[in-house]
């Protein structure tokens, strides 16, 4: 359920926003999302409104929703001082994270340098494209490189490749055609790797959107 509440009558006043849930005997978990106060004059208002108006694709095509099913691998040729411990939630090389970096922020999948997450797609729809946004969440080092591959029976093909600089406030947005693989079973692989100097410090490659849409 998407709702927009006009706060104009409260302009100039202070207060507390209260989110209240009345429990019952059968269900008492209520999830709140978006929760943004934004001015209509902001250039991001139109962007957010368009995103809300788009119907969600099927769950099989929403990769962030399938993160727990993803295959995660780690390339130990990336140089880390201590392979047994990463400065990440749970010490994992890939995880979900709510990022406020950039504007607007995104709920994202993180792959540190050396990590790859793979999502099998049983059948690529006709006239399909992958929506992807990427940013480096680190503030140090020589950047992190984010790559996306399509893997099929004949091998793998790179469809996205960006060197994401540290301290960036701008997400790299891309819509990549998957029409070449229409009707096929493929795997989408999201890979993080170190920058040109092979520094892995603060190499958090954040991936957002990650939806397959049809025209």
C-alpha positions as CSV (number, residue, x, y, z in Angstrom):
1,X,0.0,0.0,0.0
2,X,1.5,3.3,-1.1
3,X,0.3,6.5,0.5
4,X,1.3,10.1,0.2
5,X,0.5,12.4,3.1
6,X,0.4,16.2,2.5
7,X,2.3,17.9,5.3
8,X,1.8,21.4,4.0
9,X,-0.6,22.4,6.8
10,X,2.2,21.7,9.3
11,X,4.8,23.8,7.5
12,X,7.1,25.7,9.9
13,X,6.0,23.6,12.9
14,X,8.1,21.0,14.8
15,X,6.9,17.7,16.2
16,X,7.3,14.0,16.2
17,X,6.1,11.5,13.6
18,X,4.5,8.6,15.3
19,X,4.1,5.2,13.5
20,X,1.6,3.3,15.5
21,X,0.7,-0.4,15.1
22,X,-2.4,-1.9,16.8
23,X,-1.7,-5.6,17.3
24,X,-4.2,-8.4,17.0
25,X,-4.0,-12.1,17.9
26,X,-3.1,-13.3,14.4
27,X,-0.6,-10.9,13.0
28,X,1.4,-8.0,14.6
29,X,4.2,-7.4,12.1
30,X,3.7,-4.2,10.0
31,X,6.4,-3.2,7.6
32,X,7.0,0.5,6.8
33,X,9.0,1.5,3.8
34,X,9.9,4.7,1.9
35,X,9.1,7.0,4.9
36,X,10.6,10.1,3.3
37,X,9.7,13.8,3.8
38,X,10.4,15.5,0.5
39,X,9.3,18.8,-1.0
40,X,7.3,18.7,-4.2
41,X,9.8,21.3,-5.7
42,X,12.7,18.8,-5.2
43,X,13.9,17.2,-8.5
44,X,13.8,13.9,-6.8
45,X,10.0,14.1,-6.1
46,X,9.1,13.4,-9.7
47,X,11.7,10.5,-9.8
48,X,10.3,8.9,-6.6
49,X,6.7,9.4,-7.9
50,X,7.5,7.6,-11.2
51,X,9.1,4.7,-9.3
52,X,6.1,4.3,-7.0
53,X,3.7,4.3,-10.0
54,X,5.5,1.4,-11.7
55,X,4.1,-2.0,-10.9
56,X,6.5,-4.4,-9.4
57,X,7.8,-7.2,-11.7
58,X,7.3,-10.8,-10.5
59,X,9.4,-11.8,-7.5
60,X,11.6,-14.0,-9.7
61,X,12.7,-10.9,-11.5
62,X,13.4,-8.8,-8.3
63,X,16.9,-9.8,-7.4
64,X,17.2,-8.0,-4.1
65,X,14.1,-9.9,-2.8
66,X,15.9,-13.2,-3.7
67,X,19.3,-12.4,-2.0
68,X,19.0,-15.3,0.4
69,X,18.9,-17.6,-2.6
70,X,22.0,-16.1,-4.3
71,X,25.2,-18.1,-4.6
72,X,28.0,-16.2,-3.1
73,X,31.7,-16.8,-3.9
74,X,34.9,-15.1,-3.0
75,X,38.1,-14.7,-5.1
76,X,41.1,-15.0,-2.7
77,X,43.4,-13.4,-5.3
78,X,42.2,-10.1,-3.9
79,X,44.7,-9.0,-1.3
80,X,43.3,-8.7,2.2
81,X,45.4,-8.5,5.4
82,X,43.2,-11.1,7.1
83,X,41.0,-13.4,5.2
84,X,39.3,-14.7,8.3
85,X,37.8,-11.3,9.2
86,X,36.2,-8.6,7.1
87,X,35.0,-5.3,8.5
88,X,31.4,-6.0,7.3
89,X,28.1,-7.1,9.0
90,X,28.7,-10.6,10.2
91,X,32.1,-10.7,8.4
92,X,30.4,-11.6,5.2
93,X,31.7,-10.7,1.7
94,X,28.2,-10.0,0.4
95,X,25.2,-8.7,2.4
96,X,22.2,-6.3,2.2
97,X,22.5,-2.8,3.5
98,X,20.3,0.3,3.6
99,X,22.5,3.1,2.2
100,X,22.0,6.8,2.6
101,X,24.9,7.5,0.2
102,X,23.8,9.5,-2.8
103,X,20.4,11.1,-3.3
104,X,18.1,9.4,-3.0
105,X,19.5,6.6,-1.0
106,X,18.8,3.0,-1.8
107,X,18.4,-0.4,-0.1
108,X,21.3,-2.3,-1.7
109,X,23.3,-5.4,-2.0
110,X,27.0,-5.0,-1.1
111,X,29.8,-7.0,-2.7
112,X,33.3,-6.3,-1.3
113,X,36.3,-6.6,-3.6
114,X,36.5,-10.3,-4.5
115,X,32.9,-11.2,-3.9
116,X,30.5,-12.4,-6.6
117,X,26.8,-13.0,-6.1
118,X,24.9,-15.1,-8.7
119,X,21.2,-15.2,-9.4
120,X,19.7,-17.9,-11.7
121,X,17.0,-16.7,-14.0
122,X,14.9,-19.6,-15.2
123,X,13.7,-17.8,-18.4
124,X,14.6,-14.4,-19.6
125,X,11.3,-12.6,-20.7
126,X,11.0,-11.2,-24.2
127,X,12.0,-7.5,-24.6
128,X,13.6,-7.6,-21.1
129,X,16.2,-5.3,-19.6
130,X,18.1,-5.2,-16.3
131,X,17.8,-2.1,-14.1
132,X,20.9,-1.5,-12.1
133,X,22.4,1.3,-10.0
134,X,25.9,1.1,-8.4
135,X,28.0,3.3,-6.1
136,X,31.1,2.9,-4.0
137,X,30.3,3.3,-0.3
138,X,33.9,3.6,0.7
139,X,35.7,6.9,1.4
140,X,39.3,5.6,1.0
141,X,41.4,3.7,-1.5
142,X,41.5,3.7,-5.3
143,X,37.9,2.8,-5.9
144,X,36.0,-0.4,-6.5
145,X,35.1,-1.9,-9.8
146,X,31.6,-3.3,-10.3
147,X,30.9,-5.7,-13.1
148,X,27.8,-7.6,-14.2
149,X,28.0,-10.8,-16.3
150,X,25.4,-12.9,-18.0
151,X,26.4,-16.6,-17.8
152,X,24.8,-19.2,-20.1
153,X,25.8,-22.5,-21.6
154,X,28.2,-20.9,-24.0
155,X,30.2,-18.9,-21.4
156,X,29.8,-15.4,-19.9
157,X,29.4,-12.0,-21.3
158,X,30.0,-8.7,-19.5
159,X,27.1,-6.2,-19.7
160,X,28.1,-3.6,-17.0
161,X,31.6,-2.4,-16.0
162,X,32.3,0.7,-13.9
163,X,35.1,1.9,-11.8
164,X,33.3,3.5,-8.9
165,X,35.4,6.2,-7.1
166,X,35.5,6.7,-3.3
167,X,33.5,9.5,-1.7
168,X,31.1,9.5,-4.6
169,X,27.6,10.9,-4.0
170,X,26.2,9.9,-7.4
171,X,24.7,6.5,-8.2
172,X,25.6,5.1,-11.7
173,X,22.2,4.2,-13.2
174,X,22.0,1.8,-16.2
175,X,19.4,-0.1,-18.0
176,X,20.9,-3.1,-19.9
177,X,19.1,-5.0,-22.6
178,X,18.7,-8.7,-22.1
179,X,16.9,-9.4,-25.4
180,X,19.9,-11.4,-26.6
181,X,19.0,-14.1,-24.0
182,X,15.2,-14.0,-24.4
183,X,13.6,-17.4,-23.6
184,X,16.9,-18.8,-22.2
185,X,18.0,-19.9,-18.7
186,X,20.9,-17.7,-17.5
187,X,22.7,-16.6,-14.4
188,X,23.3,-13.0,-13.6
189,X,26.6,-12.5,-11.7
190,X,27.4,-9.3,-9.8
191,X,31.1,-8.9,-9.1
192,X,33.2,-6.5,-7.0
193,X,36.9,-6.1,-7.5
194,X,39.7,-3.7,-6.4
195,X,40.7,-0.6,-8.2
196,X,43.7,-0.1,-10.5
197,X,46.3,-0.1,-7.6
198,X,44.8,-3.4,-6.2
199,X,43.8,-1.7,-2.9
200,X,40.9,-3.4,-1.2
201,X,40.5,-0.9,1.6
202,X,36.9,0.2,1.9
203,X,35.9,-1.5,-1.3
204,X,32.2,-1.7,-0.8
205,X,30.4,-1.9,-4.1
206,X,26.7,-1.2,-3.6
207,X,24.1,-2.5,-6.1
208,X,20.5,-1.2,-6.1
209,X,17.3,-1.6,-8.1
210,X,18.4,-5.0,-9.6
211,X,15.1,-5.6,-11.4
212,X,14.4,-7.2,-14.7
213,X,11.6,-5.3,-16.5
214,X,9.9,-5.8,-19.9
215,X,9.1,-3.0,-22.2
